[in-house]
């Protein structure tokens, strides 16, 4: 099946069912029925999504079903926030409501699918149609057109993977491990029992490297960046995929539908943030101003749907307690900061997969709340040799899903 945004939501439902099987047992059949309906939608959208870019009759239809699935995705996040901490009876009531909403979403998807335009062509001719349209309008020998042709042939998960790779500050290239952890947290790999999502994400990165869309930096070991002209072309399609990247020289107005926001060397653009982002990357050149720090606190208080949060070179000395309200958070990175401890509220982040506090304060101490992060897969901490300390609580080995305990110089274990 062609990978589309419907496929990604299908993966999301399967993942929730895998993780919360006991809670969702009563509505399992309804979820599986909806997953089956998404198979049909995904097969069609893998082609129609690209046709929609050049044919208006498809564009409206694709936007309608995309909007429906975005609402559904947010509803899943709301359910996860709501159900944890509830009594058993309240959980049953919330789960029943969730099942009813899943049925409603399935009906809406079915109704939209019944109104879909007739392509009258198999996937291969449709892609040929798109290619012919582009080459008829532009000189295919130019680098940018070559990028366009390569991009439209990518599976949807690889397209989004490329855009996420563009979200980072180019002077701080990301290692392959960093990119793998981001793609897993972003839901761009399918979770299957007995298989590592990280392996699939690594394969996707290697495919982008093979296609020339990612380059390994010669001067920095195992680090990657998006080369020109793929970087420039990716910026041109960001808005259509709900991405927003702000730099010192770019537009600082965050469009209201942005779900993946990257603020690079433009500290003041934190203002005006909506409450929708699923991803927020902030990289400051010389730390955040007080005004921007206050805005960041406000963002963390309101953006309950955040799944990825990376704060780089912000010179933050502490994280606000509000971070503990982000129960959908899967990736938390606070790197090149002055952070010395994490708030106790971090124990609420039961979906957290990656905690990266690389090059934080001189003495970093993790509280016992870290031991509640049962989904934690990667813990990355570092200080230069003989410079500062990292302390972890006794019992860290109880985190059974932990795959990475990286760059850590442990000098003391604190009793729980």
Beta strands, then each sheet from edge to edge (+ up, - down):
strand 1: 174-175
strand 2: 215-216
strand 3: 223-225
strand 4: 243-246
strand 5: 260-264
strand 6: 279-283
strand 7: 308-312
strand 8: 331-335
strand 9: 354-358
strand 10: 363-365
strand 11: 378-382
strand 12: 389-393
strand 13: 404-406
strand 14: 410-414
sheet 1: 1+ 3- 2+
sheet 2: 4+ 5+ 6+ 7+ 8+ 9+ 11+ 13+
sheet 3: 10+ 12+ 14+
end
